[in-house]
Amino acid sequence: MRSMTPYALALALLVPFAANAQSAPEGEAALLQQRLQAIDSNPDTAGTAAYERLQARQSLAALGTVRSNQRAAALQIAQWRVETAELAARTEATRRELTQLERERSALIVEASRADAVRARQEAERLRIQAQIQAEEAARLRLAAEEETTARQQAETVLQGVATGEAAKLRAARQRDAELRRREAELLKSLEQP
């Protein structure tokens, strides 16, 4: 073991690094494959970005067929394609969610409009009933005023009739009184004459 040359020692030390260098792209490819599978397994993004996912799968499959000197470039392309698939899937999922939210918003607006229409009808009915009650009250007050006016006129007529009757009685009483005085005066005159 002591006779190992520095070259052999350096080679022995570099072998693990070379194995790591070869396995590093393999590990990155596995990570990219996992990211792509995450898109497929997520129910929000499973049916989205089909073309972009296909391109990412093809670029990952191509990693196994490229030469070692082209592997880094192919790995970079695969990374871009997976990122593009993730971005496209998230964008499409967000669009779907936005569309769903727009539908819900529209449904809420329609429901709010219906509720407003119901409230407006109820308010109109309340105002109609209130106007009807006010009209009936005004008619009742008008009728009461007319009855009061009629009663007052009848009372004035009765009072006038009573006053006329009393005035006639008073005239008659005055006439009798005047007649009695006249007779008394005649009687006194006749007594004074011998």
C-alpha positions as CSV (number, residue, x, y, z in Angstrom):
1,M,0.0,0.0,0.0
2,R,2.9,2.3,0.7
3,S,4.1,1.9,-2.9
4,M,0.9,3.6,-4.2
5,T,1.9,6.5,-6.4
6,P,0.5,10.0,-6.0
7,Y,-1.3,9.5,-9.4
8,A,-3.0,6.4,-8.2
9,L,-3.9,8.1,-4.9
10,A,-5.4,11.1,-6.8
11,L,-7.3,8.7,-9.0
12,A,-8.7,6.9,-6.0
13,L,-9.9,10.1,-4.5
14,L,-11.5,11.3,-7.7
15,V,-13.5,8.1,-8.4
16,P,-16.3,9.0,-5.9
17,F,-16.5,12.6,-7.3
18,A,-16.8,11.2,-10.8
19,A,-19.6,8.9,-9.7
20,N,-21.3,11.9,-8.0
21,A,-20.9,13.9,-11.2
22,Q,-22.6,11.2,-13.2
23,S,-25.4,10.7,-10.7
24,A,-26.0,14.4,-10.2
25,P,-27.8,14.8,-13.6
26,E,-29.6,11.5,-12.9
27,G,-30.8,13.0,-9.6
28,E,-31.8,16.2,-11.2
29,A,-33.7,14.3,-13.8
30,A,-35.5,12.3,-11.1
31,L,-36.4,15.6,-9.3
32,L,-37.7,17.0,-12.6
33,Q,-39.8,13.8,-13.1
34,Q,-41.2,14.2,-9.5
35,R,-42.1,17.8,-10.2
36,L,-43.9,16.7,-13.4
37,Q,-45.7,13.9,-11.5
38,A,-46.7,16.5,-8.9
39,I,-48.6,18.4,-11.6
40,D,-50.3,15.2,-12.7
41,S,-51.3,14.2,-9.2
42,N,-52.6,17.6,-8.1
43,P,-56.4,17.6,-8.7
44,D,-56.2,21.4,-9.5
45,T,-53.6,21.0,-12.2
46,A,-54.1,17.4,-13.4
47,G,-56.1,18.2,-16.6
48,T,-54.2,21.4,-17.4
49,A,-51.3,22.3,-19.7
50,A,-51.4,19.1,-21.6
51,Y,-49.1,20.3,-24.4
52,E,-46.5,21.7,-22.0
53,R,-46.5,18.5,-19.9
54,L,-46.1,16.5,-23.1
55,Q,-43.0,18.6,-24.1
56,A,-41.6,18.2,-20.6
57,R,-42.0,14.4,-20.7
58,Q,-40.4,14.2,-24.1
59,S,-37.4,16.3,-22.9
60,L,-37.0,14.1,-19.8
61,A,-37.2,11.0,-22.0
62,A,-34.6,12.5,-24.3
63,L,-32.1,12.8,-21.4
64,G,-31.6,9.0,-21.6
65,T,-30.6,9.1,-25.3
66,V,-28.3,12.1,-25.5
67,R,-24.5,11.9,-25.4
68,S,-22.8,12.8,-22.2
69,N,-21.4,16.0,-23.7
70,Q,-24.9,17.2,-24.6
71,R,-26.4,16.0,-21.3
72,A,-26.0,19.4,-19.6
73,A,-27.8,21.3,-22.4
74,A,-30.6,18.6,-22.5
75,L,-31.0,18.8,-18.8
76,Q,-31.3,22.6,-18.9
77,I,-34.0,22.2,-21.7
78,A,-35.8,19.6,-19.5
79,Q,-35.7,22.0,-16.6
80,W,-37.1,24.8,-18.7
81,R,-39.8,22.6,-20.1
82,V,-40.8,21.3,-16.6
83,E,-40.9,24.9,-15.3
84,T,-43.0,25.9,-18.3
85,A,-45.4,23.0,-17.6
86,E,-45.6,24.1,-14.0
87,L,-46.3,27.7,-14.9
88,A,-48.8,26.8,-17.6
89,A,-50.6,24.4,-15.2
90,R,-50.8,27.0,-12.4
91,T,-51.9,29.6,-14.9
92,E,-54.7,27.4,-16.3
93,A,-55.7,26.3,-12.8
94,T,-55.8,30.0,-11.8
95,R,-57.9,30.8,-14.9
96,R,-60.3,28.0,-14.0
97,E,-60.6,29.3,-10.5
98,L,-61.1,32.8,-11.7
99,T,-63.8,31.6,-14.1
100,Q,-65.5,29.7,-11.2
101,L,-65.2,32.8,-9.0
102,E,-66.7,34.9,-11.8
103,R,-69.6,32.5,-12.1
104,E,-70.1,32.6,-8.3
105,R,-69.9,36.4,-8.4
106,S,-72.5,36.5,-11.1
107,A,-74.8,34.1,-9.2
108,L,-74.4,36.2,-6.1
109,I,-75.2,39.4,-8.1
110,V,-78.3,37.7,-9.5
111,E,-79.3,36.5,-6.0
112,A,-78.7,40.0,-4.6
113,S,-80.8,41.5,-7.5
114,R,-83.6,39.1,-6.7
115,A,-83.5,39.9,-3.0
116,D,-83.5,43.6,-3.9
117,A,-86.5,43.1,-6.2
118,V,-88.3,41.2,-3.4
119,R,-87.5,44.0,-0.9
120,A,-88.6,46.6,-3.5
121,R,-91.9,44.8,-4.0
122,Q,-92.4,44.5,-0.3
123,E,-91.7,48.2,0.2
124,A,-94.0,49.1,-2.7
125,E,-96.8,47.0,-1.1
126,R,-96.1,48.6,2.3
127,L,-96.3,52.1,0.8
128,R,-99.5,51.1,-1.1
129,I,-101.1,49.9,2.1
130,Q,-99.9,53.0,3.9
131,A,-101.4,55.2,1.1
132,Q,-104.6,53.3,1.2
133,I,-104.8,53.7,5.0
134,Q,-104.1,57.4,4.7
135,A,-106.7,57.8,1.9
136,E,-109.3,55.9,4.1
137,E,-108.4,58.1,7.1
138,A,-108.7,61.3,4.9
139,A,-112.1,60.0,3.6
140,R,-113.2,59.3,7.2
141,L,-112.1,62.8,8.4
142,R,-113.8,64.4,5.4
143,L,-117.0,62.5,6.1
144,A,-116.7,63.5,9.8
145,A,-116.2,67.1,8.8
146,E,-119.2,67.0,6.5
147,E,-121.3,65.4,9.2
148,E,-120.1,68.0,11.6
149,T,-120.9,70.8,9.1
150,T,-124.4,69.3,8.5
151,A,-125.0,69.0,12.3
152,R,-123.9,72.6,12.8
153,Q,-126.1,73.8,10.0
154,Q,-129.0,71.8,11.5
155,A,-128.3,73.2,14.9
156,E,-128.1,76.7,13.5
157,T,-131.4,76.1,11.7
158,V,-133.0,74.8,14.9
159,L,-131.5,77.7,16.8
160,Q,-132.7,80.1,14.2
161,G,-136.1,78.4,14.3
162,V,-136.1,78.7,18.1
163,A,-134.9,82.2,17.9
164,T,-137.5,83.1,15.4
165,G,-140.2,81.4,17.6
166,E,-138.9,83.2,20.7
167,A,-138.7,86.5,18.8
168,A,-142.3,85.9,17.7
169,K,-143.3,85.1,21.2
170,L,-141.4,88.2,22.4
171,R,-143.2,90.3,19.8
172,A,-146.5,88.8,20.8
173,A,-145.7,89.4,24.5
174,R,-144.7,93.0,23.8
175,Q,-147.8,93.5,21.7
176,R,-150.0,92.1,24.6
177,D,-148.1,94.3,27.0
178,A,-148.6,97.3,24.8
179,E,-152.3,96.3,24.4
180,L,-152.6,95.9,28.2
181,R,-151.0,99.3,28.8
182,R,-153.2,100.9,26.3
183,R,-156.3,99.4,27.9
184,E,-155.0,100.3,31.4
185,A,-154.5,103.8,30.1
186,E,-158.0,103.9,28.7
187,L,-159.4,102.4,31.8
188,L,-157.6,105.0,33.9
189,K,-159.0,107.7,31.7
190,S,-162.4,106.4,31.9
191,L,-162.2,106.3,35.7
192,E,-161.0,109.8,35.8
193,Q,-163.9,111.1,33.8
194,P,-167.0,111.8,35.8
